[in-house]
Amino acid sequence: MEQSHVSALQLKHAGLERRIADEMSRPLPDLEALQLLKKQKLRIKDEIKLP
């Protein structure tokens, strides 16, 4: 996989981590939104690990 593609995926992954942290810091986090963000983050993580 191209290094630039991996770098782009890593940036997306980091952005999702920030969005998850922001949502969790709210007094009443949107659990549905959190679930969606976590699924997206996992998909990107899996894509980064592909050979």
Beta strands, then each sheet from edge to edge (+ up, - down):
end
